[in-house]
């Protein structure tokens, strides 16, 4: 990626200074110096996620296809250059080259495993890494229902020329399928989910039926189901470092925060200002919010964006009502966001303008209006685990007036940012992106059938 407005720079990212010297070194092929790794999938890619494991196993990606027909795939890919390293030694096969380069024009990634997935995959995540020593990996996907998968070595894979089996060195084994019992006849599609990084036994899913469900994936039981919004729920996310706090967004245009210890209440963090009536809209209709993600280092902050909007809103849960910062660098609809895992003020955004933009919320642009309350490097410690979100006590789910009044109170403090610190232009609209949590120099982006790993 290159610095914005600096066309003479090579695709390597960022200013040539030593401010990143404290980053963990990236265990990639020595001296390769490659800035972009490339993979072309056999189908349109929508869902993607980096493995959370440290070291070279962190350079594996899970990909989900998005075909409208009922023939979707879940695929695991790994970097070809790493196939013979010690850390990936169990992937060594004499016919590895067939996987890495068979009819692909020398791809940088090769598929390790693949499985059928009837419906399109709305999201895929690897299990949070808690220092667990087990050799296998767990993954989860949503679509029609929540599924858990185990990635293991394929015993049928042999190095003989006439080998039988799948042709992949590993297998994705369906471990469990989780659905609400009352919905066995009809499953309302799941739009998204999140996996709790403090308590990995917990997954929360969101659905078009207005509900969120918290699952215990160790006992395969629903811990609780709640009506989260007035309309479809499009995304849900746990606050990092907390086992009890999650937030959701949806078609009603609101961000709502919940505490598993007191689910009779929720806090409305943000509501879309109601629109006046036009020929095409009903008066009072709110613009849907599509995605949200908590800052990985400072859980007071979360990012969200509206359907068909080029802007990203940064919210502070301590000051409900209006965004503290708006990012306005895209010239077309934003589709995806991913916070940096190692710098609290950095976030990556991608959109229909083919742009991948990296922002530094701690920089102070001239257009700053009022107090700068963006995440600061000095507040990079997560709130104490189990702490209730500020202002959550007694805030009823239906106290809409309280939220709207606070929006006027905080509006003058909003900051607008238009200039990212890094920019990359892809070949088509960016559908998905993910910042690698263990190898923090790398961001994966998905557009069309292409997946690229970009060094930042």
C-alpha positions in Angstrom: 0.0 0.0 0.0 1.2 3.5 -0.7 0.8 6.8 1.1 -2.2 8.7 -0.2 -1.5 11.5 -2.8 2.0 10.2 -3.4 2.0 8.5 -6.8 5.7 8.2 -7.1 5.9 5.8 -4.2 6.2 2.1 -4.8 3.4 -0.1 -3.5 5.2 -0.6 -0.2 3.3 1.2 2.6 3.9 4.3 4.5 6.6 6.8 5.3 10.2 5.6 5.5 10.7 6.1 9.2 11.4 3.9 12.2 8.1 4.4 14.0 7.1 0.8 13.4 10.3 -0.7 14.8 8.4 -2.2 17.7 6.2 -4.3 15.5 6.6 -8.1 15.7 8.7 -9.3 12.8 6.8 -11.1 10.1 8.0 -14.6 9.7 7.7 -14.7 5.9 10.2 -15.9 3.3 13.5 -14.2 4.1 14.4 -11.5 1.8 11.3 -11.9 -0.4 10.3 -8.3 0.4 7.0 -9.0 -1.4 4.3 -6.4 -0.7 1.3 -8.2 -2.2 0.4 -11.9 -2.3 -2.3 -12.9 -4.7 -4.9 -15.7 -5.0 -7.7 -16.2 -7.5 -10.5 -18.4 -6.2 -12.8 -20.5 -8.4 -15.8 -18.5 -7.3 -16.7 -15.0 -6.0 -15.2 -14.5 -2.5 -17.3 -12.8 0.2 -16.3 -14.1 3.7 -12.7 -14.1 4.7 -10.7 -14.3 7.9 -7.0 -14.8 8.9 -6.0 -17.6 11.2 -5.4 -16.2 14.7 -2.5 -18.4 15.5 1.0 -16.9 15.9 3.9 -17.5 13.5 3.5 -18.8 10.0 0.2 -20.6 10.8 -1.2 -17.1 11.0 -0.7 -16.7 7.3 -3.6 -19.0 6.5 -7.0 -17.6 5.3 -10.5 -19.0 5.4 -12.6 -18.1 2.4 -16.3 -18.3 1.8 -18.0 -18.2 -1.6 -21.1 -16.2 -2.4 -22.9 -18.0 -5.2 -26.7 -17.5 -5.3 -27.1 -21.1 -6.4 -26.9 -23.8 -3.7 -23.3 -24.8 -4.4 -21.1 -22.7 -2.1 -17.7 -23.6 -0.7 -15.6 -23.0 2.5 -11.9 -23.1 1.6 -8.7 -22.8 3.6 -5.6 -21.4 1.8 -2.0 -21.0 2.9 1.0 -19.1 1.5 2.9 -21.3 -1.0 6.2 -19.9 0.1 5.7 -21.3 3.6 4.8 -24.8 2.6 8.3 -26.2 3.4 9.0 -24.2 6.6 9.3 -26.1 9.9 6.2 -24.5 11.3 4.1 -25.8 8.3 6.0 -29.1 8.0 2.9 -31.3 8.2 1.7 -29.7 4.9 4.8 -31.0 3.1 3.8 -33.3 0.2 5.8 -34.4 -2.8 3.0 -33.2 -5.1 2.6 -29.9 -3.4 3.6 -28.1 -6.5 0.4 -29.4 -8.2 -1.6 -27.6 -5.6 0.4 -24.4 -5.7 0.6 -23.9 -9.4 -1.8 -26.2 -11.2 -3.4 -24.2 -13.9 -3.2 -21.0 -11.8 -0.4 -19.1 -13.3 1.7 -19.3 -10.2 -0.6 -18.3 -7.4 0.9 -17.1 -4.1 -1.5 -19.2 -2.0 -2.6 -22.8 -2.4 -5.7 -24.5 -1.0 -5.2 -26.8 2.0 -8.9 -27.9 2.4 -12.3 -27.3 1.0 -15.9 -28.3 2.0 -19.3 -27.8 0.6 -21.6 -25.2 2.1 -25.1 -25.2 0.7 -26.0 -21.6 1.3 -23.7 -18.6 0.8 -21.4 -18.0 3.7 -22.2 -14.6 5.3 -19.2 -14.8 7.7 -16.3 -17.1 8.6 -14.1 -16.8 11.7 -11.2 -18.9 13.0 -11.4 -19.7 16.7 -9.8 -17.0 19.0 -6.2 -18.0 19.9 -5.8 -18.5 23.7 -2.4 -20.2 23.6 -4.2 -23.5 23.0 -1.7 -26.3 22.2 -4.0 -28.4 20.1 -2.9 -29.2 16.5 -6.3 -28.9 14.9 -8.1 -25.7 14.2 -11.7 -24.7 14.8 -13.7 -22.4 12.5 -17.3 -21.2 12.4 -19.5 -20.1 9.6 -23.0 -18.5 9.3 -25.4 -18.8 6.4 -28.7 -20.6 7.0 -27.5 -21.7 10.4 -24.3 -21.6 12.6 -21.8 -24.3 11.8 -18.6 -25.3 13.6 -15.7 -26.9 11.6 -12.6 -28.7 12.6 -9.5 -28.5 10.3 -7.4 -31.6 10.5 -4.9 -33.5 8.4 -6.4 -35.7 5.8 -5.3 -39.3 6.4 -6.3 -40.3 2.8 -3.9 -37.8 1.4 -0.8 -39.6 0.2 2.4 -38.6 -1.6 2.0 -41.4 -4.2 1.4 -40.4 -7.8 -1.9 -42.2 -8.0 -3.3 -40.9 -4.7 -6.9 -41.1 -3.9 -9.1 -38.9 -1.8 -9.9 -35.2 -2.0 -6.6 -34.0 -3.3 -6.3 -31.7 -0.3 -3.7 -32.2 2.4 -6.3 -31.3 5.1 -10.0 -31.9 5.7 -12.7 -29.6 7.1 -14.9 -31.8 9.3 -18.4 -30.5 10.2 -18.3 -30.5 14.0 -21.7 -29.2 14.9 -24.8 -27.4 13.4 -26.6 -25.0 15.7 -30.1 -23.8 15.2 -33.0 -22.8 17.4 -35.3 -25.8 18.0 -38.4 -23.8 17.3 -37.0 -22.9 13.9 -36.4 -26.4 12.6 -38.9 -26.0 9.8 -37.7 -22.6 8.7 -34.4 -21.0 9.6 -34.3 -17.3 9.3 -30.9 -16.6 7.6 -28.1 -15.5 9.8 -26.5 -12.3 8.7 -23.3 -12.4 10.8 -21.8 -13.5 14.1 -18.8 -12.9 16.4 -16.7 -15.2 18.5 -15.8 -14.0 22.0 -12.0 -13.7 22.4 -12.2 -13.6 26.2 -14.5 -16.7 26.5 -14.2 -18.7 23.3 -17.1 -20.9 24.3 -19.4 -18.0 23.4 -20.6 -17.1 19.9 -23.3 -14.5 19.2 -25.3 -14.6 15.9 -27.5 -12.0 14.2 -30.5 -12.8 12.1 -33.0 -11.2 9.7 -35.8 -12.2 12.2 -34.7 -9.3 14.5 -33.0 -11.5 17.0 -29.5 -12.2 18.3 -28.7 -15.6 19.9 -25.8 -16.3 22.2 -24.5 -19.9 21.8 -22.3 -22.0 24.0 -20.3 -23.8 21.4 -18.8 -26.2 23.8 -22.2 -27.6 25.0 -23.9 -26.8 21.6 -26.7 -25.0 23.4 -28.3 -21.6 23.1 -27.5 -19.5 26.1 -30.0 -16.8 25.3 -32.0 -15.4 22.5 -33.2 -11.8 22.5 -35.1 -9.5 20.2 -32.4 -7.0 19.5 -33.9 -4.6 17.0 -37.2 -3.6 15.5 -36.2 -4.8 12.1 -33.5 -7.2 10.6 -30.2 -7.4 12.5 -27.3 -7.1 10.1 -24.2 -7.5 12.3 -23.2 -8.2 15.9 -19.9 -7.9 17.7 -18.5 -8.6 21.2 -16.4 -5.9 22.9 -12.9 -7.2 22.9 -11.5 -8.3 26.3 -15.1 -8.7 27.7 -17.1 -11.8 28.1 -20.5 -10.1 28.6 -20.8 -7.0 26.3 -21.9 -7.1 22.7 -23.5 -4.6 20.3 -25.6 -5.0 17.2 -26.7 -2.9 14.2 -29.6 -3.4 11.7 -32.2 -2.1 9.3 -33.7 0.2 12.0 -30.5 2.4 11.8 -29.5 2.0 15.4 -26.5 0.7 17.3 -27.6 -1.1 20.5 -25.3 -2.5 23.3 -26.2 -5.4 25.5 -24.9 -6.9 28.7 -25.4 -10.7 29.1 -25.7 -10.1 32.9 -28.8 -7.8 32.5 -30.5 -8.5 29.2 -33.7 -6.8 30.2 -32.1 -3.5 29.2 -30.0 -2.3 26.3 -28.3 1.0 25.5 -28.9 2.8 22.3 -25.4 4.1 21.4 -26.5 5.8 18.1 -29.6 6.2 16.0 -29.6 7.4 12.4 -31.3 10.8 12.1 -34.8 10.2 10.6 -35.1 11.3 7.0 -37.8 13.6 5.7 -40.3 12.0 3.4 -39.5 11.9 -0.3 -41.1 10.3 -3.3 -39.3 7.1 -2.5 -39.2 7.0 1.3 -41.6 7.1 4.2 -41.1 10.0 6.6 -39.1 8.9 9.6 -37.4 6.0 7.9 -33.9 5.4 9.1 -30.9 4.4 6.9 -29.9 0.9 7.8 -26.5 0.2 9.5 -24.7 -2.7 7.9 -21.6 -3.5 9.9 -20.0 -2.7 13.2 -16.7 -3.6 14.9 -15.3 -2.7 18.3 -11.8 -1.2 18.5 -9.5 -4.1 19.4 -7.5 -2.1 22.0 -9.9 0.4 23.4 -13.5 -0.9 23.7 -14.9 2.5 24.2 -14.8 2.9 20.5 -16.6 1.1 17.7 -17.0 1.7 14.0 -20.1 1.4 11.8 -21.4 2.5 8.5 -24.8 3.0 6.7 -26.1 1.2 3.7 -25.2 2.9 0.4 -22.9 5.5 2.2 -19.3 6.5 1.5 -18.7 7.5 5.2 -17.7 5.5 8.3 -18.9 6.6 11.8 -16.6 6.2 14.8 -18.7 6.0 18.0 -17.7 6.5 21.6 -20.0 4.4 23.9 -19.4 6.9 26.7 -21.0 9.6 24.6 -24.1 8.1 22.9 -25.9 10.0 20.2 -23.5 11.2 17.5 -20.2 10.0 16.1 -17.0 11.4 17.5 -15.4 11.0 14.1 -16.5 10.5 10.6 -14.2 9.1 7.9 -15.1 10.6 4.5 -12.3 9.4 2.2 -14.3 7.0 -0.1 -16.0 8.2 -3.2 -18.5 5.3 -3.3 -20.3 3.0 -0.9 -18.3 1.5 2.0 -18.6 -2.3 2.3 -16.2 -3.4 5.1 -14.1 -2.2 8.0 -11.3 -3.8 10.2 -9.6 -2.2 13.2 -5.8 -2.6 13.6 -4.9 -5.2 16.2 -1.8 -3.4 17.4 -2.4 0.4 17.1 -5.6 1.6 18.8 -6.2 4.6 16.4 -5.8 2.7 13.1 -8.6 1.3 11.1 -8.9 0.0 7.5 -11.9 0.6 5.2 -12.9 -0.8 1.8 -15.6 0.2 -0.7 -17.1 0.2 -4.1 -14.5 2.9 -5.2 -12.0 0.0 -5.3 -10.1 1.7 -2.5 -8.6 0.2 0.6 -7.8 3.0 3.0 -6.0 3.0 6.3 -6.8 5.7 8.8 -5.0 7.1 11.8 -7.7 8.5 14.1 -5.1 10.2 16.3 -3.9 12.5 13.6 -5.4 16.0 13.9 -6.7 17.3 10.6 -7.4 21.0 10.1 -11.1 20.1 9.7 -11.3 19.0 13.3 -14.4 20.4 14.9 -14.1 20.8 18.7 -12.6 18.4 21.1 -10.6 15.5 19.7 -12.0 12.5 21.4 -10.7 9.8 19.0 -8.9 6.7 20.4 -5.5 7.6 21.7 -2.4 5.4 22.0 -2.3 6.2 25.7 -5.7 4.5 26.2 -4.9 1.2 24.6 -5.8 -1.0 27.6 -9.2 -2.8 27.3 -11.7 -1.9 30.0 -11.7 -4.3 32.9 -13.3 -7.6 31.9 -16.9 -7.7 33.1 -17.3 -4.0 33.5 -20.7 -2.7 32.4 -20.6 -0.2 29.6 -20.9 3.4 30.8 -24.4 4.6 30.9 -26.0 1.2 30.5 -27.6 1.0 33.9 -31.4 1.3 33.6 -31.2 2.4 29.9 -34.3 0.8 28.5 -34.3 -0.6 25.0 -37.2 1.8 24.2 -35.7 5.0 25.6 -35.4 6.5 22.1 -35.8 10.1 23.4 -32.8 9.9 25.6 -30.5 8.9 22.8 -31.8 11.5 20.4 -31.4 14.3 22.9 -27.8 13.4 23.5 -27.1 13.6 19.8 -27.6 17.4 19.9 -25.5 17.7 23.0 -22.4 16.1 21.5 -22.8 17.1 17.9 -20.4 20.1 18.1 -17.5 17.7 19.1 -17.6 15.7 15.9 -14.4 15.4 13.8 -14.4 14.8 10.1 -11.4 13.1 8.5 -10.9 13.0 4.7 -7.2 11.9 4.4 -6.1 8.4 5.2 -2.5 7.6 5.9 -2.4 4.8 3.3 -4.3 3.9 0.2 -4.5 1.0 -2.2 -6.5 0.7 -5.4 -7.8 -2.8 -6.3 -9.1 -4.0 -9.7 -12.7 -3.9 -8.6 -15.1 -3.2 -5.7 -13.8 -4.3 -2.3 -16.2 -6.7 -0.7 -14.3 -7.8 2.4 -11.1 -7.2 4.4 -9.4 -8.4 7.5 -6.4 -7.1 9.4 -4.2 -10.0 10.5 -4.2 -10.2 14.4 -0.9 -12.0 14.8 1.1 -10.8 11.7 0.1 -7.2 12.0 1.8 -6.0 8.9 -0.8 -7.7 6.7 -4.3 -6.9 5.6 -6.3 -9.4 3.4 -8.8 -7.9 0.9 -11.4 -9.7 -1.2 -12.8 -8.4 -4.5 -14.5 -10.4 -7.2 -12.8 -13.8 -7.2 -9.5 -12.3 -6.0 -7.9 -12.3 -2.6 -4.8 -10.2 -1.9 -2.6 -10.0 1.2 -1.3 -6.4 1.4 1.7 -5.5 3.5 1.1 -2.3 5.4 
